[in-house]
């Protein structure tokens, strides 16, 4: 297996794995490689490979400070988990698609693949940290399995572009998900009275859940669009893949929610009293007081 960097980073935290977006080290890949349709999130449509009309020659956004006001909400929600800079600086050695137009197709195709792997690294990093909170015999061998999966996933991100594009990401994700589910069940078991709430994939569009005790609940892949979760207790609730667009999270407690991602917070509405994990950032559009 050929890679760009052969180092073993199995125990590396999020910062060392580069899981936070660094737009200054990226060739604005999300502004070119991704397509979007005219909607409440974007004022126009754009196909894959066409630079956004707001993209400047220095790979910066010309309206970054006013994206939401100008109708580009989708841009403020998106998070690449650091995949953009990995593709730009490692996979393609710091040579941009403008400098080498022949790399455009592979570079743009690589971004969504890399993003999926970086998202898995994010979840595996959290799972490795949270395994000490797990209870029960089901955790036997889990710490070692998580370390192995994290190392293998990180190694995959360092494959040469052609190799990475041929990787069966779905199969890799399925294997990782088995471990994440084991961790989730073991952590949620700390709340025997509420962990049996199983809303995996449930349609909770606009649900009235204000003040609900959802500690340890499974909300994996649930549709929580515009749900009222104000003041809800979501500690140790599994939120992986949950759609929380426009969900109301004011005064909610997500401080130890499992597998919560920045893009989910960016899509929801909260306030200064919303408790979030220490490794996530409070979205700028949330009211400060």
Buried (B, 14 or more C-beta within 10 A) or exposed (E): EEBBEEEEBBEBEBEEBBBBBBBEBBBBBBBBBBEBEEEEBBEEEBEBBEBBEBBBEEBEBEBEEEBBEEBBBBBBBBBBBBBBBBBBBBBBEEEBBBEEEEBBEBBBBBBBBBBBBBBBBBBBBBBBEBBEBBEEEEBEEBBEBBBEBBBBBBBBBBBEBEEBBEBEBEEBBEEBBEBBBBBBBBBBBBBEEBBEBEBBEBEBEBBEBBEBBBBBBBBBBBBBBBBBBBBBBBBBBBBBBBBBBBBBBBBBBBBBBBBBBBBBBBBBBBBEBBBBBEBBEEBEEBEEE
